[in-house]
Amino acid sequence: MPIEVDPDWWKTMFDDVYLLTDARSVCDDTLTRLEVDVVCELLPMKCGHKVLDLCGGHGRHSFELCRRGFSSCTLLDYSQSLIDIAGDKSRAHDYPIQLICSDAREIDLPPNIFNHVLIMGNSLGYVPEPDADGKILSEAYRLLVPGGWLLADVVDGAAVKKMFTPNAWHEIGEDTVVCRQRELTKESISAREMVISKQNGLIRDRTYAIRLYDSQSLAILLEKTGFNQIKIHTDFSPHRFEGDYGFMNRRMLGVGQKP
């Protein structure tokens, strides 16, 4: 039977269980440092610049930027659970981060205020409406100052299709197992994820889906939004070891400037 996906899956999926199942990608400080290294190589980042970490989850990239001397970071995510986790860490370390819980398609901030907008960790392609990603990028464009830069980190659709595996699993410690079943179509990939505790049984049984872009379609989307100086960097993966990391395996980085 085909995997049936609730179109609103993304509204409730990202919580403490997500931080457990995807810890190898989103809770690895070394990996985060490598990702921020790449961001700083591709964008003309300066410590005095204002940075929007859009769809930034629990703030790992914002925190790393703060550790590097960036004093004006704003973290925005739809998940109140992840924003709360970010808030606890921000207060504990006295990081100068503004936290906003909001839908990235409609942000209650004035235009032309950020030098850089980062969309890291494959945060496009979740909302099933055809124009959803365009709305997110349009908001990023609106919030950038003229001459400001966007970096969008997304699944490399061409690489995913080439290396597609329908089933994968990995263990977390001695108790927890994550099993994933996947289905691939021309434009998207759907998955069922089961998280099982050996002692306590089923923790989560959820489905989700993501729209796939290749380098050409991502470039077209950025150009349609209004960006220029567009460059697409493919086959990006900061993971140090071989393995199946879900959507975090093979990614590409789209960079564009607001005229």
MIVEX-253859 format. One line per 10 residues: their letters; for each residue x, z, y of N, C-alpha, C. Coordinates in nm, 2 decimals. Each point is the difference from the previous one (the first is absolute). Layout:
! residues N
a) X Z Y X Z Y X Z Y | ...
***
This chain:
! residues 259
mpievdpdww) 0.08 0.00 -0.12 -0.08 0.00 0.12 0.09 0.00 0.12 | -0.04 -0.08 0.11 0.08 0.00 0.12 -0.01 0.14 0.07 | 0.11 0.03 0.07 0.01 0.13 0.07 -0.09 -0.01 0.13 | -0.10 0.09 0.01 -0.09 0.01 0.11 0.06 0.10 0.10 | 0.01 -0.05 0.13 0.06 0.08 0.10 -0.10 0.04 0.11 | -0.01 0.12 0.03 -0.08 0.05 0.12 0.07 -0.05 0.12 | -0.07 -0.08 0.09 0.06 -0.05 0.12 0.05 0.10 0.10 | -0.05 0.12 -0.02 0.05 0.11 0.09 0.10 0.10 -0.07 | 0.06 -0.05 -0.10 0.10 0.08 -0.08 0.10 0.06 0.09 | 0.05 -0.07 0.10 0.11 0.04 0.09 -0.03 0.12 0.09
ktmfddvyll) -0.13 0.03 0.01 -0.04 0.11 0.09 0.03 0.13 -0.06 | 0.00 0.01 -0.14 0.02 0.13 -0.06 0.12 0.01 -0.10 | 0.07 -0.11 -0.02 0.10 -0.01 -0.10 0.13 0.08 0.04 | 0.03 0.00 0.13 0.13 0.05 0.05 -0.01 0.15 0.03 | 0.05 0.08 -0.10 -0.01 0.14 0.01 0.12 0.06 -0.07 | -0.01 0.13 -0.04 0.11 0.06 -0.07 0.02 -0.05 -0.14 | -0.10 -0.06 -0.06 0.02 -0.06 -0.13 0.08 -0.13 0.01 | -0.03 -0.08 0.11 0.08 -0.12 0.03 0.14 0.04 0.02 | 0.03 0.11 0.07 0.14 0.04 0.03 0.07 0.03 -0.13 | -0.08 0.04 -0.10 0.06 0.03 -0.14 0.02 -0.13 -0.07
tdarsvcddt) -0.10 -0.09 -0.01 0.01 -0.12 -0.08 0.11 -0.09 0.06 | 0.01 -0.01 0.13 0.09 -0.09 0.06 0.13 0.07 0.06 | 0.03 0.12 -0.05 0.11 0.08 0.06 0.13 -0.08 -0.01 | 0.02 -0.08 -0.10 0.13 -0.07 -0.02 0.02 -0.10 0.12 | -0.11 -0.04 0.07 0.02 -0.09 0.11 -0.02 0.07 0.13 | -0.10 0.09 0.01 -0.04 0.06 0.13 0.05 0.14 0.03 | 0.06 0.06 -0.10 0.06 0.13 0.02 0.14 0.01 -0.03 | 0.07 -0.11 0.01 0.14 -0.01 -0.03 0.08 -0.01 0.13 | 0.07 0.10 0.04 0.06 0.00 0.13 0.11 -0.10 0.01 | 0.07 -0.02 -0.10 0.11 -0.11 0.00 -0.06 -0.13 0.02
ltrlevdvvc) -0.11 -0.03 -0.07 -0.07 -0.13 0.01 -0.05 -0.02 0.15 | -0.06 0.11 0.05 -0.05 -0.01 0.14 0.11 -0.03 0.10 | 0.12 0.06 -0.02 0.11 -0.02 0.09 0.04 -0.15 -0.01 | 0.00 -0.05 -0.12 0.04 -0.14 -0.02 -0.10 -0.10 0.07 | -0.13 0.04 -0.01 -0.10 -0.08 0.07 0.02 0.00 0.15 | 0.02 0.12 0.05 0.02 0.01 0.15 0.13 -0.07 0.04 | 0.10 0.01 -0.08 0.12 -0.08 0.03 -0.03 -0.15 0.02 | -0.08 -0.05 -0.09 -0.04 -0.14 0.01 -0.08 -0.03 0.13 | -0.10 0.09 0.03 -0.08 -0.01 0.12 0.09 0.00 0.13 | 0.10 0.08 0.00 0.09 0.01 0.11 0.10 -0.12 0.01
ellpmkcghk) 0.02 -0.07 -0.11 0.08 -0.12 0.00 -0.08 -0.12 0.05 | -0.13 0.00 -0.03 -0.08 -0.12 0.03 -0.07 0.01 0.14 | -0.01 0.12 0.05 -0.07 0.02 0.13 0.10 0.06 0.10 | -0.01 -0.03 0.13 0.09 0.05 0.10 -0.04 0.14 0.04 | 0.01 0.10 -0.10 -0.04 0.13 0.02 0.09 0.09 0.09 | -0.05 0.07 0.09 0.07 0.09 0.08 -0.07 0.14 0.00 | 0.07 0.11 0.01 -0.06 0.13 -0.02 -0.10 0.03 0.11 | 0.01 -0.06 0.12 -0.10 0.02 0.10 -0.13 -0.08 -0.01 | 0.00 -0.09 -0.10 -0.12 -0.09 -0.02 -0.12 0.08 -0.06 | -0.12 -0.05 0.04 -0.12 0.06 -0.06 -0.03 -0.08 -0.13
vldlcgghgr) -0.02 0.07 -0.11 -0.03 -0.06 -0.13 -0.13 0.04 -0.06 | -0.08 -0.09 -0.04 -0.12 0.03 -0.07 0.02 -0.03 -0.15 | -0.02 0.11 -0.08 0.01 -0.01 -0.14 -0.14 -0.02 -0.05 | -0.05 -0.13 -0.01 -0.14 -0.03 -0.03 -0.02 0.00 -0.15 | -0.11 0.07 -0.04 -0.03 0.02 -0.14 0.12 0.07 -0.07 | 0.05 0.10 0.07 0.13 0.06 -0.03 -0.01 0.11 -0.10 | -0.12 0.03 -0.06 -0.02 0.10 -0.11 0.04 0.14 0.05 | 0.09 0.06 -0.08 0.04 0.14 0.02 0.12 0.00 0.09 | 0.04 -0.11 0.06 0.10 0.00 0.11 0.15 -0.01 -0.04 | 0.03 -0.05 -0.12 0.14 0.01 -0.04 0.09 -0.09 0.09
hsfelcrrgf) -0.05 -0.11 0.05 0.08 -0.08 0.09 0.01 0.06 0.14 | -0.11 0.05 0.05 0.01 0.07 0.13 0.10 0.12 -0.01 | -0.01 0.08 -0.11 0.09 0.11 -0.01 0.15 -0.05 0.00 | 0.03 -0.10 -0.07 0.13 -0.05 -0.01 0.05 -0.05 0.14 | -0.09 -0.07 0.07 0.03 -0.04 0.14 0.03 0.12 0.09 | -0.08 0.10 -0.02 0.03 0.13 0.08 0.14 0.05 -0.03 | 0.03 0.00 -0.13 0.13 0.05 -0.04 0.12 -0.08 0.06 | -0.03 -0.12 0.04 0.10 -0.09 0.06 -0.01 0.00 0.15 | -0.08 0.09 0.06 0.00 0.01 0.14 -0.11 -0.06 0.08 | -0.10 -0.07 -0.08 -0.11 -0.06 0.07 -0.10 0.11 0.04
ssctlldysq) -0.03 0.01 0.13 -0.08 0.11 0.05 -0.14 -0.03 0.04 | -0.04 -0.13 -0.03 -0.14 -0.04 0.04 -0.06 -0.08 -0.11 | -0.04 0.06 -0.11 -0.06 -0.06 -0.11 -0.15 0.04 -0.01 | -0.08 -0.09 -0.03 -0.15 0.02 -0.03 -0.03 -0.04 -0.14 | -0.06 0.09 -0.07 -0.04 -0.03 -0.14 -0.15 -0.01 -0.01 | -0.05 -0.12 -0.05 -0.14 -0.02 -0.02 -0.03 -0.04 -0.14 | -0.10 0.07 -0.06 -0.05 -0.04 -0.13 -0.14 0.04 -0.01 | -0.07 -0.07 -0.10 -0.15 0.03 -0.02 -0.02 0.12 -0.08 | 0.10 0.04 -0.08 -0.02 0.12 -0.09 0.03 0.13 0.07 | -0.11 0.08 0.02 0.02 0.13 0.06 0.09 0.09 -0.09
slidiagdks) -0.01 -0.02 -0.13 0.08 0.08 -0.09 0.15 -0.02 0.03 | 0.04 -0.13 0.01 0.14 -0.03 0.03 0.04 0.04 0.14 | -0.09 -0.01 0.10 0.03 0.04 0.13 0.02 0.15 0.01 | -0.08 0.08 -0.08 0.02 0.14 0.00 0.13 0.04 -0.06 | 0.04 -0.07 -0.11 0.13 0.02 -0.06 0.12 -0.02 0.10 | -0.02 -0.12 0.07 0.10 -0.03 0.11 0.00 0.10 0.11 | -0.11 0.06 0.03 -0.01 0.10 0.11 0.07 0.12 -0.04 | -0.01 0.05 -0.13 0.06 0.12 -0.04 0.16 -0.02 0.00 | 0.04 -0.12 -0.04 0.15 -0.02 0.00 0.05 -0.02 0.14 | -0.08 -0.06 0.09 0.04 -0.02 0.14 0.02 0.13 0.07
rahdypiqli) -0.10 0.09 -0.02 0.01 0.13 0.06 0.12 0.09 -0.06 | 0.02 -0.02 -0.13 0.10 0.08 -0.06 0.14 -0.04 0.05 | 0.02 -0.13 0.03 0.13 -0.04 0.04 0.01 -0.03 0.15 | -0.11 0.02 0.07 -0.01 -0.02 0.15 0.03 -0.14 0.03 | -0.06 -0.10 -0.08 0.02 -0.14 0.03 -0.10 -0.04 0.11 | 0.05 -0.08 0.10 -0.08 -0.04 0.11 -0.09 -0.12 -0.03 | -0.10 0.02 -0.09 -0.08 -0.11 -0.05 -0.14 0.02 0.04 | -0.07 -0.10 0.06 -0.14 0.00 0.03 -0.07 -0.05 -0.13 | -0.10 0.08 -0.04 -0.07 -0.03 -0.13 -0.15 -0.05 0.04 | -0.04 -0.11 -0.06 -0.13 -0.06 0.02 -0.06 -0.04 -0.13
csdareidlp) -0.12 0.05 -0.03 -0.08 -0.04 -0.11 -0.10 -0.11 0.05 | 0.01 -0.12 -0.05 -0.08 -0.11 0.05 0.00 -0.12 -0.09 | -0.10 -0.08 0.01 0.00 -0.14 -0.06 0.09 -0.09 0.08 | 0.10 -0.06 -0.06 0.10 -0.08 0.07 -0.07 -0.13 0.06 | -0.12 -0.03 -0.04 -0.06 -0.12 0.06 -0.06 0.03 0.14 | -0.01 0.12 0.03 -0.06 0.04 0.13 0.06 0.13 0.05 | 0.10 -0.01 0.08 0.08 0.12 0.04 -0.03 0.04 0.15 | -0.03 0.12 0.02 -0.04 0.05 0.13 0.13 0.04 0.08 | 0.08 -0.10 0.03 0.11 0.01 0.09 0.01 -0.11 0.10 | 0.06 0.02 0.11 0.00 -0.11 0.10 0.10 -0.10 -0.04
pnifnhvlim) -0.01 -0.12 0.05 0.10 -0.11 -0.04 0.13 0.01 0.06 | 0.10 -0.07 -0.05 0.13 -0.02 0.06 0.08 0.13 0.01 | 0.01 0.08 -0.11 0.06 0.13 0.01 0.12 0.02 -0.10 | 0.01 -0.08 -0.10 0.10 0.02 -0.10 0.11 -0.12 0.01 | 0.12 0.04 -0.02 0.11 -0.10 -0.02 0.00 -0.06 -0.13 | -0.04 0.08 -0.10 0.01 -0.05 -0.14 -0.12 0.05 -0.08 | -0.06 -0.08 -0.08 -0.10 0.04 -0.10 0.05 -0.03 -0.14 | 0.00 0.10 -0.08 0.04 -0.01 -0.14 -0.12 0.01 -0.09 | -0.02 -0.09 -0.09 -0.10 0.01 -0.11 0.08 0.00 -0.13 | 0.03 0.12 -0.05 0.09 0.01 -0.12 -0.08 0.03 -0.12
gnslgyvpep) 0.06 -0.02 -0.12 -0.05 0.04 -0.13 -0.12 -0.07 -0.04 | -0.01 -0.13 0.02 -0.11 -0.09 -0.05 -0.14 0.05 0.05 | -0.01 0.02 0.13 -0.13 0.05 0.05 -0.09 -0.11 0.05 | 0.03 -0.13 -0.02 -0.10 -0.10 0.02 -0.06 -0.05 -0.13 | -0.11 -0.06 0.00 -0.06 -0.06 -0.11 -0.10 0.09 -0.08 | -0.02 0.12 0.05 -0.09 0.10 -0.07 -0.15 -0.03 0.03 | -0.03 -0.03 0.12 -0.15 -0.01 0.04 -0.04 -0.14 -0.04 | -0.11 -0.02 -0.08 -0.04 -0.13 -0.05 -0.05 -0.10 0.09 | -0.05 0.04 0.12 -0.05 -0.09 0.10 0.11 -0.10 0.04 | -0.03 -0.13 0.00 0.11 -0.11 0.02 0.08 0.02 0.13
dadgkilsea) -0.07 0.06 0.11 0.07 0.01 0.12 0.06 0.14 0.03 | 0.00 0.09 -0.10 0.04 0.13 0.02 0.15 0.01 0.04 | 0.08 -0.07 -0.07 0.15 0.01 0.04 0.02 -0.06 0.13 | -0.07 -0.10 0.04 0.01 -0.06 0.13 -0.04 0.10 0.11 | -0.10 0.08 -0.03 -0.04 0.10 0.10 0.11 0.11 0.02 | 0.06 0.04 -0.11 0.11 0.10 0.00 0.12 -0.06 0.08 | 0.03 -0.12 -0.02 0.11 -0.07 0.07 -0.03 -0.02 0.15 | -0.13 -0.03 0.02 -0.04 -0.02 0.14 0.01 0.14 0.08 | -0.03 0.11 -0.07 0.01 0.13 0.07 0.15 0.03 0.02 | 0.09 -0.04 -0.10 0.14 0.02 0.02 0.05 -0.08 0.12
yrllvpggwl) -0.05 -0.12 0.01 0.04 -0.09 0.11 -0.05 0.06 0.13 | -0.12 0.04 0.01 -0.05 0.06 0.12 0.07 0.12 0.05 | 0.05 0.08 -0.09 0.07 0.13 0.03 0.15 -0.02 0.04 | 0.05 -0.12 -0.04 0.14 -0.02 0.04 0.02 -0.04 0.14 | 0.11 0.04 0.06 0.03 -0.05 0.13 0.05 -0.15 -0.01 | -0.01 -0.08 0.11 0.05 -0.13 -0.01 0.15 0.01 -0.04 | 0.04 -0.08 -0.09 0.14 0.00 -0.05 0.02 0.10 -0.12 | -0.11 0.07 -0.03 0.01 0.10 -0.11 0.00 -0.07 -0.14 | 0.03 0.08 -0.10 0.02 -0.06 -0.13 -0.09 0.07 -0.11 | -0.04 -0.09 -0.09 -0.07 0.05 -0.12 0.08 -0.02 -0.12
ladvvdgaav) 0.00 0.09 -0.10 0.05 -0.02 -0.13 -0.11 0.04 -0.10 | -0.04 -0.09 -0.08 -0.10 0.02 -0.11 0.07 -0.02 -0.14 | -0.01 0.11 -0.07 0.06 0.01 -0.14 -0.12 -0.02 -0.10 | 0.00 -0.11 -0.07 -0.12 -0.03 -0.09 0.05 -0.05 -0.14 | -0.09 0.00 -0.09 0.03 -0.05 -0.13 0.04 -0.15 0.00 | 0.11 -0.03 -0.06 0.04 -0.14 -0.01 -0.08 -0.07 -0.11 | -0.11 -0.06 0.04 -0.10 -0.06 -0.10 0.06 -0.10 -0.10 | 0.09 -0.08 0.05 0.06 -0.10 -0.09 0.09 0.07 -0.10 | 0.07 0.10 0.03 0.08 0.07 -0.09 -0.08 0.08 -0.10 | -0.11 0.06 0.05 -0.09 0.07 -0.09 -0.06 -0.09 -0.11
kkmftpnawh) -0.05 -0.12 0.04 -0.05 -0.09 -0.09 0.10 -0.05 -0.10 | 0.12 -0.02 0.04 0.10 -0.04 -0.09 0.04 0.10 -0.10 | 0.00 0.13 0.04 0.05 0.11 -0.09 -0.12 0.09 -0.05 | -0.12 -0.06 0.01 -0.12 0.08 -0.03 0.00 0.06 -0.14 | -0.03 0.13 -0.01 -0.02 0.07 -0.13 -0.14 0.07 0.00 | -0.08 -0.02 -0.10 -0.14 0.05 0.00 -0.01 0.15 -0.02 | 0.11 0.06 -0.06 -0.01 0.14 -0.03 0.13 0.07 0.03 | -0.01 0.12 0.05 0.12 0.08 0.03 -0.03 0.15 -0.01 | 0.10 0.08 -0.03 -0.02 0.14 0.01 0.13 0.07 0.03 | -0.01 0.12 0.05 0.12 0.08 0.02 -0.04 0.15 0.00
eigedtvvcr) 0.10 0.08 -0.04 -0.02 0.15 -0.01 0.05 0.07 0.13 | -0.07 0.10 0.04 0.04 0.09 0.11 0.03 0.14 -0.06 | 0.13 0.03 0.00 0.04 0.13 -0.07 -0.04 0.00 -0.14 | -0.03 0.12 -0.05 -0.03 0.01 -0.15 -0.15 0.00 -0.02 | -0.09 0.00 0.10 -0.14 0.02 -0.03 -0.09 -0.12 0.04 | 0.04 -0.08 0.10 -0.09 -0.10 0.05 0.04 -0.14 -0.03 | -0.10 -0.09 -0.04 0.02 -0.14 -0.03 -0.09 -0.08 0.09 | 0.06 -0.11 0.06 -0.08 -0.09 0.08 0.00 -0.14 -0.07 | -0.12 -0.04 -0.03 -0.02 -0.13 -0.07 -0.08 -0.10 0.09 | 0.05 -0.12 0.01 -0.06 -0.10 0.08 -0.03 -0.13 -0.08
qreltkesis) -0.12 -0.05 0.02 -0.04 -0.13 -0.05 -0.03 -0.09 0.11 | 0.05 -0.12 0.00 -0.01 -0.09 0.11 -0.06 -0.14 -0.04 | -0.07 -0.06 0.10 -0.05 -0.13 -0.01 0.04 -0.08 0.12 | 0.05 -0.12 -0.02 0.05 -0.09 0.11 -0.10 -0.12 0.02 | -0.03 -0.02 0.13 -0.07 -0.12 0.04 0.09 -0.08 0.09 | -0.06 -0.11 0.05 0.08 -0.09 0.09 0.04 0.08 0.13 | -0.09 0.08 0.05 0.02 0.06 0.13 0.02 0.15 0.00 | -0.02 0.07 -0.12 0.01 0.14 0.00 0.04 0.06 -0.13 | 0.02 0.12 -0.01 0.03 0.07 -0.12 -0.08 0.13 0.00 | -0.07 0.02 -0.12 -0.08 0.12 -0.01 0.06 0.09 -0.11
aremviskqn) -0.02 0.13 0.01 0.06 0.09 -0.09 -0.09 0.12 -0.03 | 0.01 0.05 -0.12 -0.06 0.13 -0.04 0.11 0.10 -0.03 | -0.01 0.11 0.07 0.11 0.10 -0.02 -0.06 0.13 -0.06 | 0.06 0.04 -0.11 -0.04 0.13 -0.06 0.12 0.09 0.00 | -0.03 0.12 0.05 0.10 0.11 0.01 -0.04 0.11 -0.09 | 0.08 0.03 -0.10 -0.03 0.09 -0.11 0.10 0.12 0.00 | -0.05 0.12 -0.01 0.08 0.11 -0.03 -0.01 0.03 -0.15 | 0.12 0.02 -0.06 0.00 0.03 -0.14 -0.06 0.13 -0.04 | 0.00 0.09 0.10 -0.06 0.13 -0.03 -0.15 0.01 0.04 | -0.03 -0.07 0.12 -0.14 0.02 0.06 -0.09 -0.12 -0.01
glirdrtyai) 0.05 -0.11 -0.05 -0.08 -0.12 -0.01 0.00 -0.09 0.12 | -0.11 -0.07 0.02 0.00 -0.11 0.10 0.00 0.06 0.14 | 0.09 -0.04 0.09 0.01 0.04 0.14 -0.07 -0.10 0.09 | 0.02 -0.13 -0.03 -0.06 -0.11 0.08 -0.02 -0.12 -0.08 | -0.11 -0.07 0.02 -0.03 -0.13 -0.06 -0.06 -0.08 0.12 | 0.08 -0.09 0.06 -0.04 -0.07 0.12 0.04 -0.15 -0.01 | -0.07 -0.08 0.07 0.04 -0.14 0.01 0.03 -0.03 0.15 | 0.08 -0.10 0.02 0.04 -0.05 0.13 0.04 -0.14 0.00 | 0.02 -0.06 0.12 0.03 -0.14 0.00 0.08 -0.03 0.13 | 0.08 -0.10 0.00 0.07 -0.04 0.12 0.01 -0.15 0.01
rlydsqslai) -0.02 -0.05 0.12 0.01 -0.15 0.03 0.15 -0.03 0.00 | 0.03 -0.12 -0.06 0.14 -0.04 -0.01 0.03 -0.11 0.11 | 0.12 0.02 0.06 0.05 -0.10 0.09 0.13 -0.05 -0.05 | 0.03 -0.13 0.02 0.13 -0.06 -0.01 0.06 -0.01 0.13 | 0.13 -0.05 0.01 0.07 0.00 0.13 -0.08 -0.09 0.10 | -0.05 -0.11 -0.05 -0.07 -0.10 0.09 -0.13 0.06 0.06 | -0.08 0.06 -0.09 -0.13 0.05 0.05 0.02 0.12 0.09 | 0.11 0.09 -0.02 0.02 0.11 0.09 0.05 -0.05 0.13 | 0.09 -0.11 0.00 0.04 -0.05 0.13 -0.11 -0.06 0.08 | -0.10 -0.07 -0.07 -0.11 -0.06 0.06 -0.09 0.11 0.07
llektgfnqi) -0.02 0.11 -0.08 -0.08 0.11 0.06 0.06 0.06 0.12 | 0.14 0.02 0.00 0.06 0.06 0.12 0.00 -0.10 0.12 | 0.01 -0.13 -0.03 0.00 -0.10 0.10 -0.15 -0.01 0.06 | -0.09 0.01 -0.08 -0.14 0.00 0.04 -0.04 0.12 0.09 | 0.06 0.11 -0.03 -0.02 0.12 0.08 0.06 -0.01 0.14 | 0.10 -0.09 0.01 0.07 -0.02 0.13 0.15 0.03 0.01 | 0.05 0.05 -0.11 0.14 0.03 -0.01 0.09 -0.13 0.00 | 0.12 0.01 0.06 0.10 -0.11 -0.01 0.13 0.06 -0.05 | 0.10 -0.07 -0.01 0.13 0.04 -0.05 -0.02 0.05 -0.15 | -0.09 -0.06 -0.07 -0.04 0.05 -0.13 0.11 -0.03 -0.11
kihtdfsphr) 0.04 0.10 -0.07 0.09 -0.01 -0.12 -0.06 0.07 -0.12 | 0.01 -0.06 -0.11 -0.05 0.06 -0.13 0.12 0.03 -0.09 | 0.02 0.12 -0.04 0.11 0.04 -0.08 -0.06 0.03 -0.14 | 0.04 -0.08 -0.10 -0.06 0.02 -0.13 0.09 0.07 -0.10 | -0.06 0.04 -0.11 0.07 0.07 -0.11 0.06 0.13 0.05 | -0.07 0.08 0.07 0.04 0.13 0.05 -0.04 0.11 -0.10 | 0.10 0.07 -0.04 -0.04 0.12 -0.08 0.12 0.10 0.01 | -0.02 0.12 0.06 0.10 0.09 0.01 0.02 0.09 -0.13 | -0.08 -0.02 -0.10 0.02 0.08 -0.12 0.13 -0.02 -0.06 | 0.06 0.11 -0.04 0.14 -0.01 -0.06 0.00 -0.03 -0.15
fegdygfmnr) -0.11 0.02 -0.07 0.00 -0.02 -0.14 -0.11 -0.10 -0.04 | 0.02 -0.06 -0.11 -0.10 -0.09 -0.05 -0.12 0.08 -0.05 | -0.12 -0.06 0.01 -0.12 0.07 -0.05 -0.12 -0.07 0.07 | -0.12 0.05 -0.05 -0.12 -0.05 0.06 -0.06 0.10 0.10 | 0.01 -0.04 0.12 -0.04 0.10 0.11 -0.13 -0.05 0.06 | -0.08 -0.07 -0.07 -0.13 -0.04 0.05 0.02 -0.11 0.11 | -0.08 0.02 0.11 0.01 -0.09 0.11 0.13 0.02 0.08 | 0.08 0.10 -0.03 0.12 0.03 0.08 0.13 -0.07 -0.06 | -0.02 -0.08 -0.11 0.11 -0.06 -0.06 0.06 -0.11 0.09 | -0.08 -0.10 0.03 0.06 -0.12 0.07 -0.09 -0.02 0.13
rmlgvgqkp) 0.07 0.01 0.11 -0.07 0.00 0.13 0.07 -0.10 0.09 | -0.07 -0.04 0.11 0.06 -0.08 0.10 -0.03 0.06 0.14 | 0.09 -0.03 0.09 -0.01 0.06 0.13 -0.03 -0.11 0.10 | -0.11 0.01 0.07 -0.03 -0.10 0.11 0.03 0.06 0.13 | 0.08 -0.06 0.08 0.04 0.04 0.13 -0.05 -0.09 0.11 | -0.06 0.05 0.11 -0.05 -0.09 0.11 0.01 0.08 0.13 | 0.01 -0.08 0.11 0.01 0.05 0.13 -0.12 -0.04 0.08 | -0.05 0.10 0.08 -0.11 -0.03 0.10 0.06 -0.07 0.12 | -0.05 -0.12 0.04 0.06 -0.06 0.11 -0.01 0.08 0.13
***
